[in-house]
Amino acid sequence: MKTILATLLLSSSLLLAQQKQTVLHAARLYEAETGRILTPGEILIEGDHIAASGVRVERPAGAETVDLGDRTLMPGLIDAHTHLFLHPGAEDAQTFEESVPQRTLLAAEAAKQDLLAGFTAERDMGTEGAGSADSAVRNAINSGLIPGPRMRVSGNAISITGGHEDAIHYNPELHLPSNATYADTADDLVRVIRQQLKEGADFIKIYATGSDRLRDGVFSSPYQYTEDQLKAAVDEARRQGATVGVHCTTDPAALFAVRAGVVSIDHADQLSPETMRLMREKQIYAVPTFAIGEYFEQHAATPAAAASRHAVNQFHIAEFKKQMAAGVPFAVGSDVGPFPHGTQAREMVLMAEYGMKPADVLQADYLHGARLLGWEGRIGTLRPGAWADVIAVPGNPLDDISALTRVAFVMKNGLIYKR
């Protein structure tokens, strides 16, 4: 009897929460689909979704009104390249210096910091040696146990023996593990992908290139998988309703990945004309990750290392401008983790600083980010039927995109986390 009563009370509480109505009012509202600023702006929230938005909305009897003053209402931000299981420091050493339980607790705190910074949806691009622990963090967020963004997670990234993220500069007699999962053949890739999806991954992350080098103006990185191998990986992921995103800095790996059918080229320091053409035609997103490059330059161990990083960053900026001119579609991802969580709105500031119009940066974040995460029409928009993920920033972000680094209000799924 007590169990039945508790169930009825819980059901009643959930029903009341679903029926709760809130009106958000502010001086402005950003409309992602058109890139317009409406003045003023209002949103009617019913439970966990948006019922209406515009200059004026209906104010039902009993609805709570939240007046946010001289701010702009916007959809929650999207980061398409995060690492919840990394923090500043020697990222390659965190795998063997910290236990998975310790790293999971730190990841939960990182998720909270990202949410409070206005990021209500993220794509986590690899746990860097913590296996499928990101599935546990995602599930804890979804159940309301801990605060955090909506998450798409990949589990451990995949790489070759001796490739990117392998512990190749440590004492070989210690046999230190890679921060990625080994897969050296097409059969290996299929086997690992099946295991990762079994353990809860939403998508697959593969390292398509290794160590980068810029010498005499020539940028290079060895490819790690052939086109046929990547095609086998994409086909297996697609068979199970998943996608593949790749860490990839240059060709020929980028061309292999695009032909194979990946959904994003993350970092994309340099792309050939043919690769850019195919990305434009297939709507495969480049995710530049400028913020991490800036951080590494500013926190380099030696002046020589800082100069080397500066040269790579300047090369990447010049290539980014070529990619924009070629019509390559972009999504916004920061690679946050090696730099502090909750500060990654800097990525959008840098994209604008390097030549992209603020309106285009926002549409890359909202519209392309929503498609990349597989939640088109549910996130990145304030239209009726979308999830109630809303932020407010001071001023007008089209005039000063750095306003995104000063988020004053955060709502996710109809619940207010910051006010």
Disulfide bonds with the S-S distance in Angstrom:
none
